[in-house]
Amino acid sequence: MMTEAFNSFYSTDDIIKLVNKSFISLGYIENKILIGYAGLLEMYSNITCELHPLIIKSEYRNMMVGSKLLKELEREAKLKNVLNIMLGSDDEDYKTNLHQFNFNNTDMSYILNNIKNINNHPYEFYQKNGYKIVGIFPNANGIGKPDIWLWKQLIDI
Ligand SMILES: CC(C)(COP(=O)(O)OP(=O)(O)OC[C@H]1O[C@@H](n2cnc3c(N)ncnc32)[C@H](O)[C@@H]1OP(=O)(O)O)[C@@H](O)C(=O)NCCC(=O)NCCS
């Protein structure tokens, strides 16, 4: 699932390390098959955690499995007093219009207000689940390949 979704190879060891270092780790199992996985990594003393990864087996996507898994992860996180979840959602394949902006001479608020989803970039999935774009890291993965940072506050203050 990881290799298919993220365009890079993950060994069994990589996956075990990732799961072991997670603060919260949840699988979504249907008919004894793992069809989704979500993990929260420690950040800022667990007041904030990083969501990585969230992944649904391709044939089960767009069936609200990701939303349900994320909701359950957030519920568990709240019980452990996590205040914020953040994540970076890379755009390495020009799925948004962000590669068209010159970040050096364009106001960031203009860019944030004019982001467009060209080819099913998951940032919109997160927005639908209450996450806000709080920043863009230009060229994070190479020229024209930014990382979109999203955030959600779990507890009303
Ligand atoms: C992103 C991902 C976790 C979403 O899970 P999912 O189960 O397919 O999503 P859901 O069915 O819960 O979708 C909820 C809503 O988000 C929308 N949505 C889901 N994926 C989307 C995408 N890639 N682009 C735009 N909208 C998307 C759905 O259309 C749905 O909208 P609606 O309520 O208006 O109908 C899943 O597609 C996935 O595993 N992708 C590959 C790995 C990945 O990119 N993970 C995120 C890395 S940051």
The ligand as an SDF file (V2000), in Angstrom:
LIG
                    3D

 48 50  0  0  0  0  0  0  0  0999 V2000
   -6.3130   10.4240    0.4250 C   0  0  0  0  0  0  0  0  0  0  0  0
   -7.0520    9.1560    0.9080 C   0  0  0  0  0  0  0  0  0  0  0  0
   -6.5390    8.7710    2.2960 C   0  0  0  0  0  0  0  0  0  0  0  0
   -8.5550    9.4830    0.9990 C   0  0  0  0  0  0  0  0  0  0  0  0
   -9.2610    8.3720    1.5280 O   0  0  0  0  0  0  0  0  0  0  0  0
  -10.6610    7.9310    0.8860 P   0  0  0  0  0  0  0  0  0  0  0  0
  -11.2180    6.8380    1.7090 O   0  0  0  0  0  0  0  0  0  0  0  0
  -10.4540    7.6510   -0.5560 O   0  0  0  0  0  0  0  0  0  0  0  0
  -11.5140    9.2790    1.0360 O   0  0  0  0  0  0  0  0  0  0  0  0
  -13.0630    9.4400    1.4270 P   0  0  0  0  0  0  0  0  0  0  0  0
  -13.8630    8.4670    0.6350 O   0  0  0  0  0  0  0  0  0  0  0  0
  -13.2240    9.3840    2.9060 O   0  0  0  0  0  0  0  0  0  0  0  0
  -13.3220   10.9130    0.8760 O   0  0  0  0  0  0  0  0  0  0  0  0
  -13.9830   11.9530    1.6130 C   0  0  0  0  0  0  0  0  0  0  0  0
  -14.1910   13.1380    0.6880 C   0  0  0  0  0  0  0  0  0  0  0  0
  -12.9190   13.5910    0.2020 O   0  0  0  0  0  0  0  0  0  0  0  0
  -12.8860   13.5510   -1.2350 C   0  0  0  0  0  0  0  0  0  0  0  0
  -11.5850   13.0750   -1.6870 N   0  0  0  0  0  0  0  0  0  0  0  0
  -10.9650   11.9130   -1.3340 C   0  0  0  0  0  0  0  0  0  0  0  0
   -9.7620   11.8150   -1.9610 N   0  0  0  0  0  0  0  0  0  0  0  0
   -9.6500   12.9440   -2.7130 C   0  0  0  0  0  0  0  0  0  0  0  0
   -8.6440   13.4120   -3.6010 C   0  0  0  0  0  0  0  0  0  0  0  0
   -7.5180   12.7280   -3.8170 N   0  0  0  0  0  0  0  0  0  0  0  0
   -8.8680   14.6040   -4.2310 N   0  0  0  0  0  0  0  0  0  0  0  0
   -9.9940   15.3210   -4.0080 C   0  0  0  0  0  0  0  0  0  0  0  0
  -10.9830   14.9190   -3.1700 N   0  0  0  0  0  0  0  0  0  0  0  0
  -10.8040   13.7450   -2.5430 C   0  0  0  0  0  0  0  0  0  0  0  0
  -13.9690   12.5420   -1.6250 C   0  0  0  0  0  0  0  0  0  0  0  0
  -14.4270   12.7940   -2.9230 O   0  0  0  0  0  0  0  0  0  0  0  0
  -15.0220   12.8080   -0.5620 C   0  0  0  0  0  0  0  0  0  0  0  0
  -15.7230   13.9910   -0.9130 O   0  0  0  0  0  0  0  0  0  0  0  0
  -17.3310   14.1050   -0.7380 P   0  0  0  0  0  0  0  0  0  0  0  0
  -17.5690   13.9500    0.7440 O   0  0  0  0  0  0  0  0  0  0  0  0
  -17.6330   15.4690   -1.2520 O   0  0  0  0  0  0  0  0  0  0  0  0
  -17.9080   12.9800   -1.5320 O   0  0  0  0  0  0  0  0  0  0  0  0
   -6.8760    7.9700   -0.0990 C   0  0  0  0  0  0  0  0  0  0  0  0
   -7.3080    8.3820   -1.3670 O   0  0  0  0  0  0  0  0  0  0  0  0
   -5.4570    7.4430   -0.2140 C   0  0  0  0  0  0  0  0  0  0  0  0
   -5.0510    6.5300    0.5190 O   0  0  0  0  0  0  0  0  0  0  0  0
   -4.6670    8.0010   -1.1690 N   0  0  0  0  0  0  0  0  0  0  0  0
   -3.2880    7.5460   -1.3890 C   0  0  0  0  0  0  0  0  0  0  0  0
   -2.3820    7.9080   -0.2280 C   0  0  0  0  0  0  0  0  0  0  0  0
   -2.4030    9.3910    0.0620 C   0  0  0  0  0  0  0  0  0  0  0  0
   -2.3480   10.2250   -0.8340 O   0  0  0  0  0  0  0  0  0  0  0  0
   -2.4740    9.7100    1.3830 N   0  0  0  0  0  0  0  0  0  0  0  0
   -2.4430   11.0740    1.8320 C   0  0  0  0  0  0  0  0  0  0  0  0
   -1.0300   11.5430    1.8820 C   0  0  0  0  0  0  0  0  0  0  0  0
   -0.9290   13.1870    2.5340 S   0  0  0  0  0  0  0  0  0  0  0  0
  1  2  1  0
  2  3  1  0
  2  4  1  0
  2 36  1  0
  4  5  1  0
  5  6  1  0
  6  7  2  0
  6  8  1  0
  6  9  1  0
  9 10  1  0
 10 11  2  0
 10 12  1  0
 10 13  1  0
 13 14  1  0
 14 15  1  0
 15 16  1  0
 15 30  1  0
 16 17  1  0
 17 18  1  0
 17 28  1  0
 18 19  1  0
 18 27  1  0
 19 20  2  0
 20 21  1  0
 21 22  1  0
 21 27  2  0
 22 23  1  0
 22 24  2  0
 24 25  1  0
 25 26  2  0
 26 27  1  0
 28 29  1  0
 28 30  1  0
 30 31  1  0
 31 32  1  0
 32 33  2  0
 32 34  1  0
 32 35  1  0
 36 37  1  0
 36 38  1  0
 38 39  2  0
 38 40  1  0
 40 41  1  0
 41 42  1  0
 42 43  1  0
 43 44  2  0
 43 45  1  0
 45 46  1  0
 46 47  1  0
 47 48  1  0
M  END
$$$$
